[in-house]
Amino acid sequence: MYVMKCAKGDKFSEGTLTRYGNIELSPFAGILNYGQGIFEGLKAYRTEDGRVLVFRPEENALRMKAGADRLCMPSPSIDQFVNAVKQIVLANKRWVPPPGKGSLYIRPLLMGTGALLGLAPAPEYTFLVYCCPVSCYYKGPLNLKVEDKLYRAISGHGGTGGIKSVTNYAPVYTATTAAKANGFSDVLFLDSATGKNVEEASSCNVFVVKGNAIFTPELDGTILPGITRKTIIEIAIDLGYQVMERAIPVEKMLGADEVFCTGTAVVVNSVASVTYNDTRTEFKTGPETLCEKLRKTLVGIQTGSIEDRKKWTVQVN
């Protein structure tokens, strides 16, 4: 794993590679007591000709900086972030799965590790990058349950729904645990201001397809600006589809032809059904869907089988 430290008020300098293992923290660490931490997630893929590609790491670096600014933390520069990712992939290259068998998931973590009892930014920070080989996050199309009692983020730009704060994720456990116990894949959350508009699932963005138009909730500070989301919007526009970012009432979503989710973990995954107020609505899935067309294009670029004309991939040597 890669470790880099920084004192409050300073800038990050060179980090070091060290063997994967447990880390030592003071019980007073800001991450443990006040949740001062953010993380990222990206993947490395092995191509058919043996190369290893990382997908859009600069975007993760920019998103980490935005989150760090919101939580009053220093952050690594874009070059430092990308260099750390490259180093961790090279050091763990043997764990990148063969083509078609999965990917190497990379987890950069930035946290307040300095000891402080008072409610204030930590005096020291650690940037840590580690990784793990993974296969598909979900097996097959998703069955989602709309959650209309619990919310994952406050509406508007004042909260932290739009950054990958560690504090965003544990609050979804109550809803997702109950949903999965009843046979659902995940929960679809609504906006907290009106309780009427679709936001996102617990760890992925949502798209709705009607005819030649694709709709997805706008980035209003509440939902995460997903890198896969951004990529799919660009791919869809290039393919001639109309993409609109706007509020999506849940009733309007239920009248869609297709619904699909995007994210680093889920990639692009069809939604087979959405259950709202005990009524289940089913959507088109399978090889002829727009979702599958977009997924194949994205995965093709990520794995080197489709030409990367936009320079999204970074080869690790």
C-alpha positions in Angstrom: 0.0 0.0 0.0 1.0 3.6 -0.5 1.3 6.0 2.4 1.8 9.8 2.4 1.5 12.1 5.5 1.0 15.8 5.9 0.8 18.2 8.8 -2.0 20.8 9.0 -1.0 23.9 7.0 1.6 22.0 5.0 1.5 20.3 1.6 1.8 16.6 0.9 5.3 15.5 -0.2 6.5 12.1 -1.5 5.0 9.0 0.0 6.3 5.5 0.3 5.2 2.0 -0.6 4.9 -0.4 2.3 3.6 -3.9 2.8 -0.2 -4.1 3.2 -1.1 -4.4 6.9 -2.9 -2.8 9.8 -2.4 0.9 10.6 -2.0 2.5 14.0 -4.2 5.4 15.0 -4.6 7.5 18.1 -8.0 7.1 19.8 -8.2 10.9 19.4 -7.8 10.8 15.6 -10.1 13.1 13.7 -11.3 10.3 11.4 -12.4 8.1 14.4 -14.1 10.8 16.5 -15.5 13.3 13.9 -15.5 11.4 10.6 -12.9 13.7 9.0 -12.2 11.5 6.0 -13.0 11.0 2.3 -12.3 8.2 -0.1 -12.2 7.4 -3.8 -12.6 4.3 -5.9 -11.3 3.4 -9.3 -10.2 0.3 -11.2 -7.3 -1.1 -13.2 -8.0 -3.5 -16.1 -5.8 -6.0 -17.9 -6.1 -5.9 -21.7 -6.0 -8.9 -24.1 -2.4 -7.9 -25.1 -1.2 -7.8 -21.5 -1.3 -4.0 -20.8 -2.7 -2.6 -17.6 -5.0 0.4 -17.9 -6.4 2.7 -15.2 -9.6 4.6 -16.0 -9.8 8.4 -15.6 -7.7 8.7 -12.4 -7.4 12.5 -12.8 -11.1 12.8 -12.3 -10.8 10.9 -9.0 -8.0 13.3 -7.9 -10.2 16.3 -8.7 -13.2 14.9 -6.8 -11.0 14.1 -3.8 -9.7 17.7 -3.7 -13.3 19.0 -3.8 -14.2 16.7 -0.9 -11.0 17.7 1.0 -11.8 21.4 0.6 -15.3 20.8 2.0 -13.9 18.9 5.1 -11.1 21.4 5.7 -8.3 18.9 4.8 -5.2 19.3 2.6 -5.2 17.0 -0.4 -2.6 15.5 -2.7 -2.1 17.3 -6.0 -3.4 15.6 -9.2 0.1 14.5 -10.1 0.7 13.1 -6.6 -2.7 11.2 -6.7 -2.1 9.7 -10.1 1.5 8.8 -9.3 0.3 7.0 -6.1 -2.3 5.1 -8.1 0.3 4.0 -10.7 2.7 2.9 -8.0 0.1 0.8 -6.2 -1.0 -0.8 -9.4 2.6 -1.6 -10.4 3.4 -3.0 -7.0 0.2 -5.2 -7.1 0.3 -5.9 -10.8 0.1 -9.7 -10.4 -3.3 -9.2 -8.7 -4.9 -7.6 -11.8 -7.3 -10.3 -13.0 -7.1 -11.7 -16.6 -9.3 -10.0 -19.2 -13.0 -10.7 -18.7 -12.4 -12.0 -15.1 -12.7 -8.8 -13.2 -10.5 -5.8 -12.3 -8.2 -4.4 -9.6 -10.2 -2.1 -7.4 -8.1 0.8 -6.0 -9.2 2.6 -2.8 -7.5 6.0 -2.1 -8.3 7.2 1.4 -7.6 10.6 2.9 -8.2 11.0 6.6 -7.5 13.2 9.6 -5.1 11.0 11.7 -3.7 13.6 14.0 -4.9 13.5 17.7 -7.3 16.2 18.8 -10.1 16.2 21.3 -11.7 19.5 20.4 -14.0 19.8 17.4 -11.6 21.2 14.9 -9.5 20.0 11.9 -6.9 17.4 12.8 -3.3 18.4 13.1 -2.1 15.7 10.8 -3.4 13.9 7.7 -2.7 10.6 6.0 -3.3 9.7 2.3 -3.4 5.9 1.9 -3.9 3.9 -1.2 -4.6 0.1 -1.2 -6.3 -2.3 -3.6 -8.1 -5.6 -4.1 -9.0 -7.8 -7.1 -12.8 -7.8 -7.6 -15.4 -9.4 -9.9 -18.9 -8.0 -10.8 -20.5 -6.2 -7.9 -24.0 -7.4 -8.8 -24.9 -10.6 -10.6 -27.6 -9.6 -13.1 -30.2 -6.8 -13.3 -31.1 -4.9 -10.1 -34.4 -5.0 -8.2 -34.7 -1.7 -6.3 -36.9 -0.6 -3.5 -37.8 3.1 -3.1 -37.0 4.3 0.4 -39.5 7.1 1.4 -38.8 7.4 5.1 -35.0 7.6 5.4 -32.8 10.0 3.4 -29.2 9.7 2.5 -28.4 13.4 2.2 -29.9 16.8 2.9 -31.1 18.7 -0.1 -29.2 21.6 -1.6 -25.5 22.6 -1.6 -25.1 22.8 2.2 -24.6 19.1 3.0 -22.0 16.5 2.0 -24.1 14.4 -0.4 -22.0 15.7 -3.3 -18.6 14.5 -1.9 -17.4 11.0 -1.0 -17.3 11.7 2.7 -17.0 8.6 4.9 -19.9 9.9 6.8 -22.3 9.5 3.8 -22.3 5.7 3.8 -23.1 4.2 7.2 -26.5 6.1 7.3 -27.7 4.0 4.4 -27.2 0.7 6.3 -30.6 0.7 8.0 -32.5 1.0 4.7 -30.3 -1.3 2.6 -30.2 -4.0 5.2 -34.0 -4.1 5.5 -34.4 -4.0 1.7 -31.9 -6.9 1.1 -33.6 -9.0 3.8 -36.7 -8.7 1.6 -35.0 -9.8 -1.6 -34.1 -6.4 -3.1 -30.7 -5.6 -4.6 -30.5 -2.0 -3.3 -32.5 1.0 -2.2 -33.4 4.0 -4.3 -33.4 7.2 -2.2 -35.6 10.2 -2.7 -34.8 13.9 -2.1 -35.2 15.1 1.5 -36.8 18.4 0.5 -39.9 17.0 -1.2 -39.7 13.2 -0.9 -40.9 13.0 -4.5 -37.7 13.1 -6.7 -35.3 10.3 -7.4 -31.7 10.9 -6.2 -29.5 7.8 -6.3 -29.1 4.3 -4.9 -26.8 3.6 -1.9 -23.6 3.6 -4.0 -24.5 4.4 -7.6 -26.2 7.0 -9.9 -29.5 6.4 -11.7 -30.5 6.9 -15.3 -34.0 6.8 -16.8 -34.6 6.1 -20.5 -37.7 7.1 -22.4 -37.6 6.8 -26.2 -34.5 8.5 -27.5 -34.1 10.6 -24.3 -32.0 9.8 -21.2 -32.7 11.5 -17.9 -30.6 11.6 -14.8 -30.8 13.7 -11.6 -28.9 17.0 -11.8 -25.8 17.6 -9.7 -27.3 19.9 -7.1 -25.0 19.2 -4.2 -27.0 16.3 -3.0 -25.9 13.4 -5.2 -22.4 12.2 -6.0 -20.8 13.5 -9.2 -20.0 10.0 -10.4 -17.1 9.6 -12.8 -18.9 6.7 -14.5 -22.0 8.9 -14.6 -20.0 11.6 -16.4 -18.5 9.1 -18.8 -21.8 7.5 -19.7 -23.4 11.0 -20.4 -20.5 11.7 -22.8 -20.7 8.3 -24.5 -24.5 8.6 -24.9 -24.3 12.1 -26.4 -21.6 10.9 -28.9 -24.0 8.0 -29.9 -26.7 10.6 -30.7 -28.9 10.3 -27.6 -30.4 13.3 -25.9 -29.3 13.5 -22.3 -31.1 15.7 -19.7 -30.0 16.4 -16.2 -33.0 17.4 -14.2 -35.2 16.5 -11.2 -37.0 13.1 -11.9 -40.3 12.6 -10.0 -40.5 8.9 -8.9 -43.9 8.6 -10.7 -42.2 9.7 -14.0 -39.5 7.2 -13.5 -42.1 4.4 -13.2 -43.2 5.2 -16.7 -39.8 4.7 -18.3 -38.7 2.2 -20.9 -35.5 1.4 -19.1 -33.7 2.3 -15.8 -30.1 1.7 -15.2 -27.4 2.5 -12.6 -23.8 3.6 -13.0 -20.8 3.6 -10.7 -17.2 2.3 -10.4 -18.4 -0.8 -8.6 -21.6 -1.5 -10.6 -20.1 -0.2 -13.9 -23.4 0.1 -15.9 -26.2 -2.2 -14.7 -29.8 -2.6 -15.8 -32.7 -2.2 -13.3 -35.2 -5.0 -13.7 -37.8 -3.6 -11.3 -38.5 -0.7 -8.9 -41.0 -1.3 -6.0 -42.7 1.9 -4.7 -45.5 1.8 -2.2 -45.7 -2.0 -2.5 -46.2 -1.7 -6.2 -43.6 -3.4 -8.4 -42.9 -1.9 -11.9 -40.7 -3.8 -14.3 -38.4 -2.4 -17.0 -36.8 -3.7 -20.2 -33.5 -5.6 -19.7 -31.3 -7.8 -21.8 -28.9 -7.6 -24.8 -31.0 -5.2 -26.9 -31.2 -2.4 -24.2 -29.5 0.9 -24.4 -28.0 0.1 -21.0 -26.2 -2.9 -22.5 -25.0 -0.8 -25.5 -23.5 1.8 -23.2 -22.0 -0.8 -20.9 -20.2 -2.6 -23.8 -18.8 0.7 -25.1 -17.6 1.8 -21.7 -16.1 -1.6 -20.8 -14.5 -1.8 -24.3 -12.7 1.5 -23.7 -11.7 0.5 -20.2 -10.2 -2.8 -21.3 -8.6 -1.6 -24.5 -10.8 -3.4 -27.0 -12.3 -0.1 -28.2 -10.1 2.8 -29.2 -9.8 5.4 -26.5 -10.2 8.6 -28.5 -10.8 10.8 -25.5 -7.6 9.7 -23.6 -9.6 8.4 -20.6 -7.3 5.5 -19.9 -3.8 5.7 -18.4 -1.4 2.9 -19.1 0.6 1.7 -16.2 4.2 0.6 -17.1 
